Amino acid sequence: MQHDAPSPRRAPVTAAPTTMSGAKPLLTTEDRFRQKQQLSARPPNAATKRKTPPPSSSVGPKRPRTHTKDADADVALPSVAPDWRGDEMTSTQPWGSTQAPFANRPTSRPPPPPSAVPRRSADPLSLAHRKWGLHPEIVKGFRECGVDEMYPWQSECLSLPGVLEGTKNVVYTAPTSAGKSLVADILMVRKVVGGLAGLGLGERKKAIVVVPYVSIVQEKTRFLNKCLGSVRVEMPRMQETQPQAWRNLNIVGFHSGARNRMRWKDIDIVVCTIERANTLVNAAVEDRTINELGVAVFDELHMVGDEHRGLILELLAAKLLCLELPVQIVGMSATLSNITVLGKWLKAALYECNFRPVPLDEYLVYDGAVYSNSHELHANIPPSDHKSRKETVTNSIVALTHSAISEGHGVLVFCESRRRCEDLALLVLGFIPRIRDEELIEKRINVVGDLATTPTGMDPVLAKSVPAGVAFHHAGLTTEERDIVTAAYNDGAVKAIFCTATMAAGVNLPARRVIISPRMGRDFVSAAMLRQMRGRAGRKGRDTRGESYVCCRREDLPTIEKLLNESLPSVSSCLISSENTSSGLSRALLEIISTRLATSLDSIEEYFNSTLLQHTHHTLSDLPTLLKDCLETLHASTLLQDPTADGEWSATRTGHATVVAGFTPSDGLFMSTELTRALAHFNLETDMHIVYHFTPIHASTSSVSIDWKLLRDELERLDEPSLRAATFCGVNPAFIHKLASGGLFRDAGGAKERVYRRFYTSLMLRQLINETPIHHVARHFAVPRGFVQSLATTCRGFATTSAAYCKAMGWTGLAVLLEHYSWRLDLGVKDDLVDLARLPFVKSRTARVFYEAGLRTMENVADAKVEVLVNVLAKAMPGANRGRVREKCEERAKIVAAAARRILDRRRQEELDELE
């Protein structure tokens, strides 16, 4: 194989600096609509023809079989690409590690050339091939993450006309673990790095990666930082005489509860949830900086049809389409059925394949027997005399798990409930043989030590199961516990994980064998979810095959067979739903009017031509009437001002604040009513009132079941100021006493229940900010520890959006209060410990232990000996003097001391900068 000779001195990635000096002014839908009106008023011979670039040719030689078509063509989509090797990357970064600071200090000189830079390859499937235009540092980063070459289907997808050049949008679909992310990553990094000498790329642009879940945000951010962490780009020079300066790429994750001080202008790649992405784009449109965006990646594009969150994803894509900016949209999914419709909507080239990196064997298990998809008997599972295995489904799950572990394979078992996960994890322990591998035993001991040093202490079920290589994974565990369990599984210390269905759509955790109970609670899972579960089977690089077993009772067999053979549902617009025709349209209208994207009825209708609604609701002839009705409703709700004589609409302060915070119109009005009442009678004698107002108004509290007797007891413990604050919030003590005595709540699901549910949840949060550990709060309110932690994370995000709402309303003082208490909730401490709790591992009770030990300031911690810090950390956690746990305390003590010194150094530098 021939290689291109590298240059003798290869500089770091020196991308052309982003400059706005030659940028064209951003045209909104309203601006473009007026231009069209002006053009249509001219004589035909005077009309300016719109210039369109010539069609781009494919990069590289065409393959004889290209299974694609353009979205605008009328021919049928051909068959699929052949099977080749492939996998998607999963980060195994431990939960306790810390990322590098977001802000990178520039260096005036380029660093020395790195060693072992990959040479150019003649293999067109190699990432180092010149065709893909990737700088050697980028190729090296991917190689260090285990990605050295692509597969033919990925090459074909990237070679579609205009896709690699970034001038054509692309939508593609491939099964789980087929390597979908690599296509998007290559397109994204070309846009972000840009301007490399000899590669013909344009100026650098920003990238947004939109994913559905927080866990995927965290995983993707870690992967990109690991892959592209060494890539350095040139910074713009304010003056020609200024020396060149480089910095690392700024790759950040935005999600509910995340604290990022990074500004939009400093971001290179942002990975965010759907809601945060929409808020970010709204702000960029309003600030007229959206033209700095170069690529938007929509992972799990099928979420556009989700009844709860699909609306926001559709609005986000529609904004990018209607602006007609050179933003490349990349959409991917494993469960898209009507890809042609989505391609036409997004004006994208299409690619579809059934590629799997590892062959998959699929079986159906019932009545103690294993059958193939064609109903041929594959094997019999002998019955068990053990009383806990009398039920055939349970016996089958235990037997299949035991055989996989005995053969040294990893296994995922999807269970119908959290309780079932834990019960099966304990049950299978009695049938797993003891191991003699000293190295594996040591690994498992270390995992137990890691779990014991989490802020919530050791889970009793994991304490029994992990030494045998078995664990469970569900939302009842804290984030730290889930991260440790998944890392142990990837490391081979844990062989079996019993999990709920949500893991199939969350972190990437494939296994040799997947065992499925096809229910979520009492209901069956959807066909799409079942396909995702089955797709987890087969791990490239470790397994030669994948196996999936769907276990059910005979009476459920017809339903299961229907799910297995059912076609995936078609994705359609959520702007208009059968339940509420106007809610989606109202939100869309308020957003585009508030951001000045479209303000007249004609330009608003033009905006809606960019939505999926126009492609999935062809008979929607009454849309103009619906839009007028929604405009009048928003106007009557005081979210829109009176239209001007020219028919121009604009948002009121409340309407604008609603969009800034990312609320729905109804939630924005509810917040306005609640906070206006609070400002009139705000009680600052206690923290009760402010905690209530940063508790989410419905989403995360809707699953909370109120224990009215416990609520009555908590109310009786409140002091007089807190009780007054409760009444200000709308809580009636007499009503609570009535329900605690057996009375009926007749306003179930109404506004009154929302107030009491929110107040009940705020009591949990109040305990957290007053240094009660998470596991104590969970035990007191009889809820899972993971729920309490997730609630706190969601509330931090809600407090941030509420503060943004208050700032937009002009309530600056209330915004400051919300932000302060959000910090306290994040740190889990009272006011006197906020500064100390900025240190890693020093949160909640641990911060108080530090304070009581005399380590009351950052200077005290920085000057303390490591042994002193070890003893304090050990005192803060039970059983910390035992072996591995003691070692963890020593590791953390060094990290705490170093962090304290860094914080002090930064503060001293800031003081010097102020003096200068």
Order of alpha helices (4+ residues) and beta strands (2+ residues): beta-alpha-beta-beta-alpha-alpha-beta-alpha-beta-alpha-beta-beta-beta-beta-alpha-beta-alpha-beta-alpha-beta-beta-beta-beta-alpha-beta-alpha-alpha-alpha-beta-alpha-beta-beta-beta-beta-alpha-beta-alpha-alpha-alpha-alpha-alpha-alpha-alpha-alpha-alpha-alpha-alpha-alpha-alpha-alpha-alpha-alpha-alpha-alpha-alpha
